[in-house]
Amino acid sequence: MIAALLDRVADRFDADRSALSYSLYSGTRGPTGYITVFVYESENPVAVCRFARWDDAEVHGEWERLTRLRDLVSSSERLRTTVETPLDVEYVDDTPVIFKEFLGGQPAHYSFRHFDQYAETFLSNATDWLVAFAEGTVDARTYDSAAKREQLSASTLPGSDAYVEHFATDDQFFLGPTHGDYDGTNILVGSNLDVRSVIDFEYFQTDGVPLVDLLKLIIETALYVFDSYTEATNRAFFRDCRFSRAVGRCVSTYCSGVGIDERRFVDVLPLYPALRLGPTPRADHTPWNLRFYRHLYDTLSLTDAIVWAPDCKNSR
């Protein structure tokens, strides 16, 4: 399969077949799981090829999602040059493969595992990209209270009703385009930890809660830097340390960029892990990350001691 795939890449991109190499990523999460092949010619990026592990229909679904996404970000130069571009779907050895433009970079988590000074730089750069994503898709936002209430009520924990109502009635919060799995495995960075490309939009939706992407970025980065979810939660939210101060700066940057009062964001912070623990949780949940999100939700719900929070927290 891989040899035939490289043959096809050489033909499609007019590349020297003998100079092609590849790296392989096998994703086991999500509704089906994917195998992603990053193809290089003499170490220069050429293409990204992806096929499903089990359900071939997912490849065509990804094509539709990426096409819709590209239309949405077409007016923003930064987004056009960092969001992966779908090129075609072709069959290789009777398997549908989506060919995508390879914008370069490597998964960010490879660059900073256990070295939090690099994680801080990455957090800042990745937050800036999220702000650009929110600004570039502003026309797709929904502020309607009824729409917000309906969307959140169907996907959050029963105990989150107060947070849902606060989110629904506050005119600063909105539904809008979300990546859905925004972390260091799906953010490819350059040598300076600058965001070169953002990939894997299989959970992309146009009516999600964009702040979930920010929280996902924070907690997944903390989990890679520290050894346990308790330590990750403490360092990101509750312990005054270098990492929590970096998180606080990112929250301020994001809230300012999307037009949300930081105090209001802190008030509904437990809503975001509740979205991942709702009555119909995402198919990629495992017992481990279910325990983690439960721990995070409970901790955020029970305390007002977030070290980087503004003074006027928990105003509800």
PyMOL commands that set and color helices and strands:
alter all, ss='L'
color gray80, all
select helices_A, chain A and resi 2-12+17-19+57-72+77-80+109-112+116-136+138-140+145-153+158-169+211-225+229-238+242-258+262-267+271-276+287-302
alter helices_A, ss='H'
color red, helices_A
select strands_A, chain A and resi 20-27+34-41+44-52+86-92+95-101+106-107+176-178+187-189+195-198+205-208
alter strands_A, ss='S'
color yellow, strands_A
deselect
rebuild
show_as cartoon
